[in-house]
């Protein structure tokens, strides 16, 4: 393992990285929030279906 090479590649990546603008951050937050809500809704629907079936939870 060549440590100096690894460090220079990490520094290069950090120099290329930038802080997202407020618009980019807001869009990513909305998409992530929608995904979380979708997974929660899907879990709730599965729970309700299991409660309605005979011999459910």
KAPELIN-V823633 format. One record per residue. SS is DSSP state (H for helix, E for strand, C for the rest). PHI is phi in radians with two decimals (* if undefined). Layout:
ss;phi
SS;PHI
SS;PHI
This chain:
ss;phi
C;*
C;-1.66
H;-1.09
H;-1.04
H;-1.12
H;-1.07
H;-1.14
H;-1.19
H;-1.21
H;-1.15
H;-1.13
H;-1.09
H;-1.15
H;-1.14
H;-1.22
H;-1.33
C;-1.22
C;-2.45
C;-1.28
C;-1.21
C;-1.25
H;-1.09
H;-1.14
H;-1.10
H;-1.10
H;-1.09
H;-1.15
H;-1.13
H;-1.13
H;-1.13
H;-1.15
H;-1.14
H;-1.10
H;-1.11
H;-1.13
H;-1.12
H;-1.10
H;-1.11
H;-1.15
H;-1.11
H;-1.11
H;-1.07
H;-1.11
H;-1.15
H;-1.10
H;-1.09
H;-1.08
H;-1.13
H;-1.08
H;-1.15
H;-1.24
H;-1.38
C;-1.26
C;-1.08
C;1.33
C;-1.28
C;-0.89
